[in-house]
Amino acid sequence: MRVLLIGSGGREHALALKLSQSPLLSALLIAPGNPGTAQCGTNVALAITHHADVISFCQREQIDLVVIGPEAPLVAGLVNDLAQAGIKAFGPSKAAAQLEGSKAFTKELCVEAHIPTAAFARFTEIAPAKAYVRSKGAPIVIKADGLAAGKGVVVAQSIAEAEDAIDAILQGALGSAGAEIVIEDCLIGEEASFFALVDGTHALALASAQDHKRVGDGDTGPNTGGMGAYSPAPIVSADIAERVMAEIIRPTVATMQKRGTPFHGVLFAGLMITTDGPKLIEYNTRFGDPECEVLMPRLESDLLPLLLATIDGTLQTHSPQWSADAALTVVMAAKGYPGTPESGTRIAGLERAEALSNVTVYHAGTALDDHNALIAKGGRVLAVTARGPSIKDAQSRAYEGVAAIDWPSGFYRKDIGWRAV
């Protein structure tokens, strides 16, 4: 099969490496890709926001399957346009992608489907939002309704912090993503991520993970797109996993189908495991980043048939195999992240890191300069991933990989996996 993978981050490098191992694959093209994906296939310059260009490229290159990595093209309806042109694409339709594209959409679906989640209210005006916060007290959670690259959530510890967040978001700090906000009760428990493939009617559980959202050690500082992750999540026992499927995933799939907007793709449930059981924080409608960098190394089955079955509605015939090993990834970010990151700084030593046993370095925000040297080009730049018989062992190997990399302008958290270890 000739496959086009869309995206340029660490998630796409992880998907590219896994897809490149499939015996079904005859060619892998990545748009736009990065220096890491170039080792798995062929990077192509393609304006992925121009759907007509993507369609023309697929027709010209005889692409059999398009795999869409990031959320923005899904929410923009790329799957719909490809399907209309007769091109197979992995990911949800524009309507189904609203599960990620709008926090309010998902909260209302939770009410309809009786899915356990935090109590909430929706606002487009500052004054009533602040009045609601004052009536509820703190801690309380303020969320931009739309896509904000993982930076649209503020867990306010005081009324003043909540009001500042309301002002910032509704006054345009996040652009159109913040035209509406959702204010939620603050759930108490331990966060986890749970992934399932969905073919419109059938949901197939994949694996669990836990990530570290905050920029600093000890879970301090502002939220980021994710500073590291590990899989499996010890908090997600077999009993919890079945409750997630029964109480959250399957009711979502049934409700989306009943609405006439069946979901095809990967459902990434952000969970809070409370004393009452799992509750849904939010949905993403694609593989997480950096969660994908710990899921793909553990998946022993061929990824390509699973993606095809998700599109074709035949997931019930599949049972993916997972390694008993744990995987852990440490994100190396450019100084200044999650604000304005330093760009263009040189990175060396990746070969030393990857020479270590069971260590893989995924490129997330890298480029090559005019002298073919690797440089930082983004906030989250590398994801150093290791496998091992335990999370502690994987953690030790991953940090050994980080230490082998020479990048004075980078930084990383030194406590990824602390909950599990």
C-alpha positions as CSV (number, residue, x, y, z in Angstrom):
1,M,0.0,0.0,0.0
2,R,1.0,3.6,-0.7
3,V,0.4,5.6,2.5
4,L,0.4,9.4,3.1
5,L,1.0,10.4,6.7
6,I,0.1,14.0,7.6
7,G,1.9,15.8,10.4
8,S,5.4,16.8,11.5
9,G,5.7,16.1,15.3
10,G,6.9,13.4,17.6
11,R,3.6,11.5,17.2
12,E,4.0,11.4,13.4
13,H,7.6,10.1,13.8
14,A,6.3,7.3,16.1
15,L,3.5,6.5,13.6
16,A,5.9,6.6,10.6
17,L,8.4,4.3,12.3
18,K,5.6,1.8,13.1
19,L,4.0,2.0,9.7
20,S,7.4,1.5,8.0
21,Q,7.6,-1.9,9.7
22,S,4.3,-3.2,8.0
23,P,4.8,-5.8,5.3
24,L,1.7,-4.3,3.6
25,L,3.5,-1.0,3.0
26,S,5.0,-0.3,-0.4
27,A,5.6,3.4,0.1
28,L,5.3,5.9,2.9
29,L,5.1,9.6,2.3
30,I,5.0,12.2,5.1
31,A,3.7,15.7,4.7
32,P,5.5,17.8,5.8
33,G,7.4,15.4,8.2
34,N,10.6,16.1,10.0
35,P,14.2,14.8,9.9
36,G,13.1,11.8,11.9
37,T,10.3,10.8,9.6
38,A,12.7,11.2,6.6
39,Q,14.4,8.0,8.0
40,C,11.1,6.1,7.7
41,G,9.9,7.2,4.3
42,T,9.9,10.3,2.0
43,N,9.0,13.8,3.3
44,V,7.0,15.8,0.9
45,A,6.3,19.6,0.8
46,L,2.5,19.8,0.8
47,A,0.2,22.5,2.1
48,I,-2.0,20.3,4.3
49,T,-4.4,23.2,5.0
50,H,-5.3,23.3,1.3
51,H,-7.5,20.2,0.9
52,A,-7.6,20.4,-2.9
53,D,-3.8,20.2,-3.0
54,V,-3.9,17.2,-0.7
55,I,-6.5,15.5,-2.9
56,S,-4.5,16.2,-6.1
57,F,-1.3,14.9,-4.6
58,C,-3.1,11.7,-3.5
59,Q,-4.5,11.2,-7.0
60,R,-1.2,11.9,-8.6
61,E,0.8,9.6,-6.3
62,Q,-1.9,6.9,-6.2
63,I,-2.2,7.0,-2.4
64,D,-4.2,4.1,-1.0
65,L,-4.5,5.5,2.6
66,V,-4.1,8.9,4.3
67,V,-3.3,8.8,8.0
68,I,-3.9,12.1,9.7
69,G,-1.8,12.7,12.8
70,P,-2.8,16.2,14.3
71,E,-6.2,17.4,15.4
72,A,-6.5,20.6,13.3
73,P,-6.9,18.9,9.9
74,L,-9.5,16.6,11.4
75,V,-11.6,19.4,12.8
76,A,-11.2,21.2,9.5
77,G,-12.9,18.3,7.7
78,L,-10.0,16.9,5.7
79,V,-11.4,13.3,6.1
80,N,-14.7,14.4,4.6
81,D,-13.0,16.0,1.5
82,L,-10.8,13.0,1.0
83,A,-13.7,10.6,1.3
84,Q,-15.7,12.6,-1.2
85,A,-12.8,12.2,-3.7
86,G,-12.8,8.5,-3.1
87,I,-9.6,8.4,-1.0
88,K,-9.5,6.4,2.2
89,A,-8.5,8.3,5.3
90,F,-7.9,7.4,8.9
91,G,-9.6,9.8,11.3
92,P,-13.1,11.1,12.2
93,S,-15.3,13.2,10.1
94,K,-15.6,17.0,10.7
95,A,-18.8,16.4,12.7
96,A,-17.3,13.6,14.8
97,A,-14.1,15.5,15.4
98,Q,-16.1,18.0,17.4
99,L,-15.5,15.7,20.3
100,E,-12.1,17.4,20.4
101,G,-12.9,20.6,18.6
102,S,-15.4,21.8,21.1
103,K,-15.3,21.2,24.9
104,A,-18.9,22.3,25.1
105,F,-19.9,19.8,22.5
106,T,-18.4,16.9,24.5
107,K,-19.9,18.1,27.8
108,E,-23.3,18.2,26.3
109,L,-22.8,14.7,24.8
110,C,-21.9,13.5,28.3
111,V,-25.2,14.8,29.6
112,E,-27.1,13.1,26.8
113,A,-25.3,9.8,27.2
114,H,-25.1,9.8,31.0
115,I,-21.2,9.7,30.9
116,P,-19.6,10.5,34.2
117,T,-17.8,13.9,34.1
118,A,-17.4,17.1,36.1
119,A,-20.4,19.5,36.5
120,F,-20.0,22.4,34.1
121,A,-21.4,25.6,32.7
122,R,-20.8,27.5,29.4
123,F,-20.1,31.2,28.9
124,T,-19.3,33.7,26.2
125,E,-19.5,36.8,28.5
126,I,-17.1,37.8,31.2
127,A,-19.5,39.0,33.9
128,P,-21.7,35.9,34.2
129,A,-18.6,33.7,34.1
130,K,-17.1,35.5,37.0
131,A,-20.3,35.4,38.9
132,Y,-20.5,31.6,38.4
133,V,-16.9,31.2,39.7
134,R,-17.7,33.3,42.8
135,S,-20.7,31.1,43.5
136,K,-18.8,27.9,43.1
137,G,-15.5,28.7,44.8
138,A,-12.0,27.4,44.0
139,P,-10.2,25.3,42.9
140,I,-12.1,25.4,39.6
141,V,-11.2,24.7,36.0
142,I,-11.5,27.2,33.1
143,K,-11.3,25.8,29.6
144,A,-11.3,27.4,26.2
145,D,-13.9,25.7,24.1
146,G,-11.8,25.3,20.9
147,L,-8.4,23.9,20.0
148,A,-5.6,25.5,21.9
149,A,-2.6,23.1,21.5
150,G,-2.9,21.8,25.0
151,K,-2.7,25.3,26.5
152,G,-6.4,26.2,26.8
153,V,-6.9,24.8,30.3
154,V,-6.3,26.6,33.6
155,V,-6.8,24.8,36.9
156,A,-7.4,27.9,39.1
157,Q,-6.5,27.5,42.7
158,S,-8.1,30.8,43.7
159,I,-11.0,33.0,42.6
160,A,-8.6,35.6,41.4
161,E,-6.7,33.2,39.3
162,A,-10.0,32.0,37.8
163,E,-11.1,35.5,37.0
164,D,-7.7,36.3,35.4
165,A,-8.1,33.2,33.2
166,I,-11.7,34.2,32.2
167,D,-10.4,37.7,31.3
168,A,-7.5,36.4,29.2
169,I,-9.4,33.8,27.3
170,L,-12.6,35.7,26.6
171,Q,-10.6,38.8,25.6
172,G,-8.8,36.9,22.9
173,A,-5.6,35.5,24.3
174,L,-6.3,32.2,22.5
175,G,-8.0,33.7,19.4
176,S,-11.2,32.0,18.2
177,A,-10.5,29.0,20.4
178,G,-11.6,31.2,23.3
179,A,-14.8,32.6,21.9
180,E,-16.6,30.4,24.5
181,I,-15.4,28.9,27.7
182,V,-16.4,25.9,29.8
183,I,-16.1,26.2,33.6
184,E,-16.0,22.9,35.4
185,D,-15.8,21.6,38.9
186,C,-12.3,20.4,39.8
187,L,-12.2,16.6,39.9
188,I,-10.0,15.0,42.5
189,G,-8.0,11.9,41.8
190,E,-5.3,10.7,39.4
191,E,-5.2,11.5,35.7
192,A,-4.8,8.9,33.1
193,S,-5.1,8.5,29.3
194,F,-7.0,5.7,27.6
195,F,-7.1,4.9,23.9
196,A,-9.6,2.9,21.8
197,L,-10.0,2.4,18.1
198,V,-13.6,3.0,16.9
199,D,-15.0,1.8,13.5
200,G,-18.4,3.6,13.8
201,T,-20.1,0.9,15.8
202,H,-17.4,-1.2,17.5
203,A,-14.8,0.0,20.0
204,L,-11.5,-1.8,20.5
205,A,-9.5,-1.0,23.6
206,L,-5.9,-0.3,23.0
207,A,-3.7,0.8,26.0
208,S,-3.4,3.3,28.8
209,A,-0.8,5.9,29.5
210,Q,-0.1,8.8,31.8
211,D,1.5,12.1,30.8
212,H,3.0,15.1,32.5
213,K,1.4,18.3,31.4
214,R,3.1,20.9,33.5
215,V,6.4,22.3,32.4
216,G,8.3,21.9,35.7
217,D,9.4,19.1,38.1
218,G,6.9,18.2,40.7
219,D,4.1,19.1,38.3
220,T,4.7,22.9,38.7
221,G,4.4,25.8,36.2
222,P,2.1,26.3,33.3
223,N,0.5,23.5,31.2
224,T,2.2,22.4,28.0
225,G,1.4,20.0,25.2
226,G,3.1,17.3,27.4
227,M,6.6,17.0,28.9
228,G,6.7,13.2,29.0
229,A,4.6,10.0,29.3
230,Y,4.7,6.4,30.2
231,S,2.6,3.3,29.4
232,P,0.8,1.3,30.8
233,A,-0.7,3.5,33.6
234,P,-0.6,1.5,36.8
235,I,-3.8,3.3,38.0
236,V,-5.8,1.8,35.0
237,S,-6.3,-1.8,36.3
238,A,-8.2,-4.3,34.2
239,D,-11.4,-3.5,36.2
240,I,-11.0,0.3,35.6
241,A,-10.3,-0.3,31.9
242,E,-13.6,-2.2,31.6
243,R,-15.4,0.5,33.4
244,V,-14.0,3.1,31.0
245,M,-15.2,1.1,28.1
246,A,-18.6,0.4,29.5
247,E,-19.3,3.8,31.1
248,I,-17.5,6.2,28.8
249,I,-16.3,4.8,25.4
250,R,-19.2,2.6,24.4
251,P,-21.9,5.2,25.3
252,T,-20.0,7.8,23.3
253,V,-19.8,5.6,20.3
254,A,-23.5,4.7,20.5
255,T,-24.6,8.3,20.9
256,M,-22.5,9.5,18.0
257,Q,-24.0,6.8,15.8
258,K,-27.5,7.6,17.0
259,R,-26.9,11.2,16.1
260,G,-26.0,10.3,12.5
261,T,-22.3,11.2,13.0
262,P,-20.6,7.9,13.6
263,F,-17.0,8.1,14.9
264,H,-14.2,6.4,13.0
265,G,-10.7,6.8,14.3
266,V,-8.9,6.8,17.7
267,L,-10.7,8.0,20.8
268,F,-8.2,9.4,23.3
269,A,-10.1,9.8,26.6
270,G,-8.4,12.0,29.2
271,L,-9.6,10.6,32.5
272,M,-9.7,11.4,36.2
273,I,-9.7,8.2,38.3
274,T,-11.6,9.3,41.4
275,T,-12.8,7.4,44.4
276,D,-16.1,6.9,42.5
277,G,-14.4,5.5,39.5
278,P,-13.3,6.9,36.1
279,K,-14.7,10.3,34.9
280,L,-14.1,11.9,31.6
281,I,-12.1,15.1,31.6
282,E,-12.0,15.6,27.8
283,Y,-11.7,13.7,24.5
284,N,-9.1,14.0,21.8
285,T,-9.8,12.4,18.4
286,R,-6.3,11.4,17.5
287,F,-3.3,9.7,19.0
288,G,-1.8,11.8,21.8
289,D,1.6,13.5,21.7
290,P,3.7,12.4,23.7
291,E,1.5,9.4,24.4
292,C,1.9,8.0,20.9
293,E,5.7,7.8,21.5
294,V,5.0,5.2,24.3
295,L,2.1,3.4,22.7
296,M,3.8,2.5,19.4
297,P,6.9,0.9,21.0
298,R,4.6,-1.4,23.0
299,L,2.3,-2.4,20.1
300,E,3.5,-5.7,18.7
301,S,0.8,-6.0,16.1
302,D,1.0,-4.5,12.6
303,L,-0.6,-1.0,12.8
304,L,-1.7,-0.8,9.2
305,P,-4.4,-3.5,9.3
306,L,-5.8,-1.9,12.5
307,L,-6.1,1.5,10.8
308,L,-7.8,-0.1,7.8
309,A,-10.2,-2.0,9.9
310,T,-11.2,1.2,11.7
311,I,-12.2,2.7,8.4
312,D,-13.8,-0.4,7.0
313,G,-15.9,-1.3,10.1
314,T,-14.2,-4.6,10.8
315,L,-12.5,-4.0,14.1
316,Q,-14.3,-6.9,15.8
317,T,-12.1,-9.3,13.9
318,H,-8.9,-7.8,15.3
319,S,-7.1,-8.4,18.7
320,P,-3.9,-6.4,18.9
321,Q,-1.0,-7.8,20.8
322,W,0.9,-5.6,23.3
323,S,4.4,-6.0,24.8
324,A,4.4,-6.7,28.6
325,D,7.3,-4.2,28.7
326,A,6.6,-0.6,29.9
327,A,7.7,2.4,27.8
328,L,8.6,5.9,29.0
329,T,9.4,9.0,27.1
330,V,11.1,12.2,28.2
331,V,10.4,15.4,26.1
332,M,13.4,17.7,25.5
333,A,12.1,21.2,24.9
334,A,13.7,24.4,23.8
335,K,14.4,27.1,26.4
336,G,11.5,29.5,26.6
337,Y,8.8,26.8,26.1
338,P,5.8,26.9,26.7
339,G,6.3,30.7,25.9
340,T,8.5,31.7,23.0
341,P,11.1,28.9,22.5
342,E,14.6,29.5,21.3
343,S,14.9,28.4,17.7
344,G,17.8,27.4,15.5
345,T,20.1,26.0,18.2
346,R,22.2,23.0,17.3
347,I,21.6,19.5,18.6
348,A,24.1,16.6,18.6
349,G,24.5,13.1,20.1
350,L,21.3,11.4,18.9
351,E,23.4,8.5,17.5
352,R,24.9,7.9,21.0
353,A,21.4,7.9,22.5
354,E,20.0,5.5,20.0
355,A,22.9,3.2,20.3
356,L,21.7,2.4,23.8
357,S,19.6,-0.7,24.2
358,N,15.8,-0.2,23.7
359,V,16.1,3.6,23.3
360,T,14.5,5.5,20.4
361,V,14.7,9.2,19.8
362,Y,11.6,10.7,18.1
363,H,11.9,14.0,16.4
364,A,9.2,16.5,17.4
365,G,10.4,20.0,16.5
366,T,13.6,19.6,14.5
367,A,15.0,20.7,11.2
368,L,18.3,20.6,9.2
369,D,20.2,23.9,8.7
370,D,22.1,24.9,5.6
371,H,25.1,22.7,6.7
372,N,22.9,19.6,7.3
373,A,23.2,20.0,11.0
374,L,20.3,19.2,13.3
375,I,18.6,22.2,14.9
376,A,15.7,23.0,17.1
377,K,12.6,24.3,15.4
378,G,9.7,24.4,17.8
379,G,8.9,24.1,21.5
380,R,8.9,20.4,22.1
381,V,11.9,19.2,20.1
382,L,12.8,15.6,20.9
383,A,11.1,12.7,22.7
384,V,13.6,10.2,24.1
385,T,11.8,6.9,24.6
386,A,12.9,3.7,26.2
387,R,11.3,0.3,26.8
388,G,12.0,-1.9,29.8
389,P,10.5,-4.7,32.0
390,S,9.2,-2.0,34.4
391,I,8.5,1.7,34.3
392,K,11.5,2.2,36.6
393,D,13.7,0.4,34.2
394,A,12.3,2.3,31.2
395,Q,12.8,5.6,33.1
396,S,16.4,4.8,33.8
397,R,17.1,3.9,30.2
398,A,15.3,7.0,28.9
399,Y,17.3,9.4,31.1
400,E,20.5,7.6,30.0
401,G,19.4,8.5,26.4
402,V,18.8,12.1,27.4
403,A,22.2,12.4,29.0
404,A,23.8,11.2,25.7
405,I,22.4,14.1,23.8
406,D,24.4,17.3,23.5
407,W,22.0,20.3,23.4
408,P,22.8,23.1,25.9
409,S,19.8,25.1,24.8
410,G,17.3,22.4,25.7
411,F,15.7,21.4,29.0
412,Y,13.6,18.6,30.3
413,R,11.8,17.4,33.4
414,K,13.8,15.1,35.6
415,D,10.9,13.3,37.2
416,I,8.9,11.7,34.4
417,G,7.2,8.6,35.7
418,W,7.4,9.7,39.4
419,R,3.9,8.5,40.2
420,A,4.5,5.0,39.0
421,V,8.1,4.7,40.3
